[in-house]
Amino acid sequence: MTAILPLASQDSAAIEALLDTAFGPGRHRRTAYAIRDGMRWLPDLSYALVEDDGRLAGLDRKSTRLNSSHRCISYAVFCLKKK
């Protein structure tokens, strides 16, 4: 069964690999990354979707946003398994 776990429990390399798969290896040049640069993410509000085999299949990471009317930024990433 697929499980929802704290994102902090997942390997950072697996998180980076999932984001590369979803957005491509050039994702750090995107505007969204410039906006989030220097913002810390909120571990208590961030989750991972983990398959039975331990594969990281998705994530929902909340980040703080300083000097803004928005208290936090949220984004979710899910990758479908190829058959």
N, C-alpha and C positions, 0 to 999 in steps of 0.2 A: 504494500500500500504506500502511496506517496505521502510524505510527511512534511509538515511545515515546522521548521526549526529556526532558532535564532541565527541570523546571518553571521554573527560573530563566531559561531561554532564551525564555520566552513573555512577551508583552506583559501588563502588570498589568491593563490595561483589559479584555483578552480573558478573563483569569482572573475578574475581577469580574463580567463579563457572563455567563459560564458559571455562576457561583455564583448570580447573580440568576435565571437561567433555571431552575436546579435547585430553589432554595429560596424564590424570590420576593423582591421588593424589600425586604420587611420583615425579612429574615433576620437583620439585626444586632440585633434585639430578642429573638432566641431565646436560651435558656439556654446552648446550646453556644457561642455567641459570647461570652457573659459569662465562661464558664469559660476560653476561650482568650485573653481580653483581656490584652494585654501579653506574651504568649508569642511567642517568635521561632520561625519555621519553619526546618526543617533542609534547606537546599538540596541537600545531597549525598544525601538520602534521599527527595526529592520529585520526582515525574515527571508529565509531560503526555502525553496521548494525542492525537496530531495527525493529522488526515485528510490525504489526498493534496493537497487544495486549500488546505492550510494552516490549516484551521479547527480550533480547539481543541475536542476532543470529550469530553475527560475529564481528570481530574487525581487524583493521590494525593499529598496534602501531609502531611508529618509535622511535628509541633510539639513543642517541648520542654515539659516540665511541671515547674515548680519546686515544692518543698515537698510532694512527693507520693511515694507508693511506685511510681508509674508513671514510667518514664524518659521516655516520649514518648507522644503521642497521634497516631493516624493516622486519616485519613478519606479516602474516595475519592468522587469525583463523576463520573458519566457521564451525558451527555444523548444521547438517541436522536434521530437525524435524522428529521424528519417527511417522509413521502413524498407 
